[in-house]
Amino acid sequence: ASSSRPAGGSSARRGTPCKAASCGRRASRRPSRRGTSRCASRHAPSAAHGPAGPPSTTATTTTGRHQQHGLLSLRRPPKTTTCDPFVAVDGGAEDEHDQKLHRVATPPSGFASIDAHRQAVAAPPQTPGRRLLPVACPINFTLATQATPERLWMLKWICRRWPGPVVIAVYTSRVKIVPKEPECGDRVDYRVVAAPADVFARHSAYPVNRLRNLAVERVKTSHFLLCDVDLWPDASLLRRLDALAAASPDLFRDPQRAVVVPAFAREVKTECSSSTAASDSLSAYRMRECEIEAARMPASFAQLKECIMRKECHIFDRYNQDGHGTTDYKAWLRQDATSGVRDVKCFLSNRYEPYVVLAKTAALPRFEEQFTGYGKNKIQNLVHLRYAGWHFSVLPRSFLTHFPHHKSAARMAWESNGRKLSESSSIAASSTPSGTAGASRSRTLTRSSPTTTARSKDADVEHRTKMDKLYRRFLDTLIDVYGSPGDRTDATLLCSSAVQPSSRRRRRRRKSV
């Protein structure tokens, strides 16, 4: 400090003045050991002369130097909150380094969806306490779905009922898909996934969960409703969600709240086909039948009640009571439009898989992409939500309606193979006659069918077995990671957990009678 020689770079040694811009660049590259750049020390204001004083050896902070020269400060800007309570801040590399310190130091579970959720919840929160969406962030909704090209004709009917944004992931064997629906305008965001023709033809290889994840990734609103493209919302669903968000903002500020939208199905005989055969779905006659049935789909609560009275509309997947029974449709029909949501106190079954409105956050469990084709692909995500601490509420008056069509080849193969596997546990591993009726029917079909058909049936059986084993392993991993819901206070329990086994048996006998 006592030396008259300025502490600078090459320009200082040549006797030329150091320009402020070069100082800023040099300071950003080579900070001195004392915490101040050598070039900055010569341009720091003196305490005796004030801000306009001559160069002094008195060291100042980088912020003071940049304020003097009118330059942009090199200090990191103050942290600002985001609308995602599980994403800390926009802070650059320094925050990325901080987040690395909070990563979960546990071995991978074998499921990417579980590992990603554990990673997100391990990050430090923006503010102490429970993580909630900031009040200043708007609450809005997107309809997300997935489909193959022959079902894209449904988009115009969905857009008529849903005036908000729509995201759809399309799985196709052609790079060029059908033109966009003009009635939807620019509200639809397409995400196309192309596959070779031989892969596309195998319904067991349909990447349904990958498509769902891709659709959710394209969502730009705070919340979204994910459903299949043949499940159509009623005309007031988006309006009701907006009104509920305005009346009860705390409901949607909770990132771990799932709002159930009850699902119904219109079950009538129709010639409209929605199979993967283009000759069926795109033929003029069948398309006319589809347009007729589309106009008959209930679009309001009153129309739904009339459809139920005509016995044309029923609970979605009504023969699988475990799938949607927890929604309690009788209580839903009694809910008033102004009463708000009805909380689900407990689950009637582990197989409950409703369609829900969720907040898009970094901690939202993704769909596990190891599940492909038909079976177990949606329920695994709903079970993951329950084990991870999500709570469920039922939305009044609004609903989804499943468009009537024939059973898909994938579902028929799944149900057929399920019956065969239940009759003979060794049918997937051995071709030895077992003596059961199911095995006898299987041998008859194999003898009377071509070789390719037999191989296809074997592949279907293998797919069913593979998905069942994968789902059991997924459940075991959930228990290992999160613990049993019965041992936690933040998880939704099963309704039967508080009932004695003898009482359950008596209740089951009364129901059967």
N, C-alpha and C positions, 0 to 999 in steps of 0.2 A: 504494500500500500504506500510506502514511503518513496518508492522508485518513481521517477518522472516518466519512464518509458511506459507507454500505454500497453495494456494486456490485450492484444488483439491478434488478428490473423495476418496474412501476407500483405493485405492492403495497409495495415498499420505499420508494418516494417518498411514499406516503400514510402511512407510519409504521406500517403493519400488518405483523404477522409473516408470513413466507413459509412456507406449509405445505409439508410434504415432498412430498406428492403433486403439487402444482402445480410444485414444483421439478423433479420427475422428468420431467413432461411438457414443461416449458420447456427443461430441459437436453437432452432428446432432440431438440427442434426447433432450438434456437439455441446451438450450442457456441461458446464464446468463442474469440478468436484465440490465447489461450495454451493451448488444449487442455482447459480446464475451464470448465464453465458458470458464469455469473455468480451464479446462485442457489446453486450447489454451493459456491462459495468462501466464502459466509457460514456454511454449515453444516458446513464441514470441521472435524475435531477438531484442537485445538491440540496441539503437541508437548509443551508444558509441563503442560497439564491432563489429557492423556490422552484416551481415547475419550469420556469424559463431560464434557469441558471446554466452556467457553463458545465461542460463535462466534469464529472467528479468520480473519484474512486469509490464512493459510497455505493454499496450494492443495494439493489432494489429487486422487488419481485418481478417475475415475467409479466404479470398482469399490469403493473404500473408502467413498465417500459412500453407495452403495446398501447396503452391508453395515451401515452405521450406522443407517439408517432402516428396515432390514428389507425393502427393495424388491428386485424382480428386477433383476439386473444387465443393463444394456443392451449389455454386451460380447457379441460373437458367441460361442456355445458352442464348446468344443473340437471339432475335426474328428473324425468317427468314420468308420470304414471301412464299406463296403457289401459285399454279396455279389457285386457285379459289379466285377471288377478294372478295367474300362474306364470306370467312373463314379467320379469322384474322391471326393467327399464330399457330405454334405447341409449346405451352408454358406450358402445363400441367395444374395442378389444379388452379394455380394462374390466368391463362387466362380464365379458366372456371368460376372462381369467377367474373372476370371482365365482362365476357359476360352476367352473370346473372343480372348485374346492368343495362344492356341495353335491357332487354327483354320488349316486348310490354305489358304494363299494361292495356290491354283491355279484355273484356269478349270474350269467344269463339264465333265464328261466326256461328257454326253449320256445317262448312265444313272444314275438315282437310287440304285440299290443300290451302285454303285461309289463314288459321292460320299459316301454315308452311312458306308460302311466307312472310307474315308480320314479322314473327320472324327473318327470314334470312336478310331482308333488314334493320332491326332495329339494327343489330350488327354493331359495329364500323368498319369503313373501314381500310384497311391496310395502304393506303396513302390518303392524302387529295385530294379532287376533284372527278372526275368521275371514277367509278370503271371499270377497264379494265383488261383483261388477261395480265399477265406479258410478256414482249417481249421474255424473255429467255425460256418460256414454249412452247413446240412443239405443232403444230396444226395437229391433225389427227382425223380420223373419224371411227365410228362403225355403222353397220347396225343393228338396234334393231327391233324385231318383236315378235309376239305371234301367237299361232296356237293350233290346236288339232292334235292328232297323225295321222289321215288320210290325213293331208296335209303336212306332213313332207317330202314326196317325192319331193316336190318343192325345198327343200334346195339345192340339187345338181345343179339345174339350176340357183339358186341365187348365189351359190358359183362360178359358171363359169363366171358370170357377175360381181361379186363383189369380188375382190381379197383381201379385207381387213377383219378385224375381224367381226364376226357376233354373236349376242346374241339373243337367242330365249327362250321365256317362254312358256312351253307346259302345256296345261290343259288336264288332262286325268282321266279316271276312273280306270286305271291300274297303278300300281307302276312301272312296267317294260314297257317302251315304245319301239318303233321299234329301231333297231340298228342305230348308228350314220352313217351319209353319209361318205363313204370313200373318195369321191372326195373333201370334205371340209377339210379333215385332222383334225388338232387340232385348226382350226380357229373358230369353233363354240362352244359357251358356252351355255350349256343347263341349264335351270331352270325349274324343273318339279313341278307342283302343282297337287296333286291327290285329287279327290272328290269321294264320294259314288256314286254308279251307279244311284240311283234315282235322286240325285242332278244333276249329269252330264247330265241326259236326259232332264232336264228342260232348254231350251235355254234361258229363261228369267233370269236364275240364272248364266249365263256365266260371270265370273268375269273379263271382258275384261280390265277394267282400273287397276285392281290389277295386272294383268299380264303385262300390259305396265309399271307400276311402277317397278315391279320386274326386267324387262328387262333393264330398264334405270339404276337401281341400280348396275347392273353387268357391265355396260359400264366402261372401263378403259381408254378411250381416251378423248381428250378435247371436242370433238363434236360427235354427233350421228344423224342418220336419223332414225326416227321411222315410220314404215309403216306396213300394214298387210302383211302376208306371201304370199298372192296371188297378190301382187303388186310387180313386178319385176323391178329392175333398169336396165338401159341400160348399155352396156359393158364399156362405158367410163365415167360413173358418178363419180366413186372414183378418177380416174385420173384427171378429170376436177376440182373436189373439191381441190385436192392437188395443181394443177397448180394455181387455184384462190387464195389459201392460200399463195402461194409463191409470186404471183404478187401483191396481195392486202391483206397484213397481218392484216391491221387495221380493215378490214371487219369482220374477225373472232375474233379479240381481243375484240370486243364489245360483252359482254355477253347478251345483250338485242337485238340481231339481229337474226331474223329468215329468213333463206334462203329457198325460196319456190322452190320445185322441181315439175314441172307440171306433172299432172297425166292424162293418157289416158286409154282407155279400148278397147280391141279387142273383138268385138261383132260378133260372128259367131255361127251358130248352131253346137253343138257338143254333142257327147255322153259321154264326160268326165264329171264325176260327182265329185263335191267337197262338197257334203252334209255330214251330220254327220252319215250317215248310212255306216257302215263298209262294208256291202255286196256290196254296189255300188262302193265305192272308191277303194277297194282293189281287186276287181275282175279283172281277167287277161284281159278281153276284154276292159273294161273301162280304165284300166291303159294303154293299147296300144293306145287308142284314146287320152289319156292325153299326152303321149309322142309325138304323132304326132302334137298336138296343141302346145306343148311347143317348138318344133323346129321351128314353124312359128311365134313365138313372136318376134316383132321387137327388135333388139339389137343395132341399130345405128340410127342416125338422118335420114340418107337416107332411111333406111328400114321403118322407121316410116312414112315418106312422101309417100312412095309407098303404105303402108297399108292404109293411109288416102285417097289416090287417088282411091284405090279399094273399098273404103267405108266399109272397115272392121274394121278400127280404128276410134274412136271418142273421144271427150272429156269425161273424166271420169264422170259418173253420169250426162250425158248431159241433161236429162230431169229436173234436179234440177239446174237451172242456177245460183241460189244464192250460191250454194255450192263451185263452182270453177270459176265463171265468173270473179271475181276480178283479177285473174291471167292474163287475157287478152291474150288469145291464139293467136290471130292474130298478136299482137305485139310481142309475143314470137317467132313466126315463122320468123319474120323479124329480130330478134336479131342476131347479128354476134357473132361467137364463141369467138372473142377477145375483144368484147365490154364490158365485165364485167357484173355485175348484173344490173338489172333495178329495181329501188325503186318503191314500191307501195305507191302512194301518198294518196290514200283514198280507203275505202272499198265500194263496190257497195251494200253490204248487211251485216247485222249482222250475217248472216248464212254462211259466208265464212269460209271454213274449209280445207285449203290445207295441203299437206304433207311437212314438213319443216325440215331443218337441224338446230339444236340448240346446244348451248354450255351447257355442263353439269356443273352447278354450284349449290351451296346450295340455291340460290334464284330462281332457275327455278321452276315455278309453276308445281306441280305434278298433275297427273290425279286424279280427285275426284272419289274415289272408291265406293261411294254410287250409281253411275251409273253402272248398270249391263245389260247384254243382249244387244239387238239391240236398237239403237236410243239414240241420244243426248250425247253419251259417248265421242266422239272425239271433237265435236264442243264446248263443255263446256271448254275444255282446251285451244282451240284456242281463244275463247272469253276472257278467263282469261289472256292469254298473251297480248292481245290488251289492256285490261283495266289496266294491270300492267305496261304498257309503252314499250312493245316490238314493234320493227319496222320490216317491211317485205320487202324483196327484192327477185326478181325472177331470178333464175339461167338460163343462156342461154344454148340451144342445148341439154342438158341432161334431162331425163324424167323417169317416172315410167309407167309401162303398167300393167293393170289389166288382169289377166288370165281369159279366158272365161269359165263360168260355169253357171249352173242353179241358179236361186234365192234360197237362203237358206230359210228354213222354218221360221226362225226368222224374216227375212225381209218381207216375204209374210204375215205373221201374223201382223207385224207392219203396213204395207200399207193397209191391209184389215180393220184393226181396226181403222185406221185413217179415212178412208172413212165413216165407220159406225159412228164414233164419230162426224164427221162433219155434218152428216145428222140428227143425234139425240143426243143431248148433255146429255140425261138422260139414254142412253142405258147401261152405266156401273153401274148405281145405281139402276135401276129398270127394271123389266122384263115385265112391262105393255105395251101392244101394243101401238105404237105411231102413226101408220098410215102411216109412211114413207116407201119408197121402201127398204131402207137399213134395217129397223127393220123387214120388212116382209121377206127379204132374210135370216136374222139372225134367225127368228123363224122357217123358213123352214129347215134350216141347223140343228137347234137344234133338231127338231122332227125326222129328218131322220138319225141322228148320234147317236152313243152309248153315254152312260152317261159319260164315261171317256173323249170322244172327246168334249162334251159340257163343261165339267169342264175345259178342256184345253183351249177352246176358251174364257171362262170367265176369266181365268188366263191371257191370252194374252191381253184382253181388260184392265184388271186391271194394267198390266205392262205398257201399253201405257199411261194410265192415270197417273200412278205414276211417270213415267219418265218425262212427260210433266209438271206436278206440281213441281217436283224437279228442273227441269231446270228453270222454272220461278222464283222459290225461290232463285236459285243460281244467276240469273241475278240481282235480287233485292239486294242480299248481295254484289255483286260486286260494284253496284252503291253506297251502303252505305259505303263500305270500301274505294274504290278508287275515288269515284265521277264519274260524267258523263264524257266520253271522250271529249264531246263538250266544257266542262268547263276547259280543261287542254291543255297545250301547248306541252306536251310530248307524247300525245296519237294520234293514227291514227284515223282520223275522217271518217264519212260516206260521200261518194261523194254527196249524196242528201242533205246534211246539208246546202250547199250554194245555193241550187236551190229553187226557190219559188214553193209553192204547185201547182199553176196554170200551171207553166212551166212543172212540173212533169206530170200533167194530160195530157197536150198536147203531151209531149214526149211519154207517154204510149199509147195514141191514134195512133200516127204515127207508133210506133212499131207494134201495133196490125194490122194496115192496111198493 
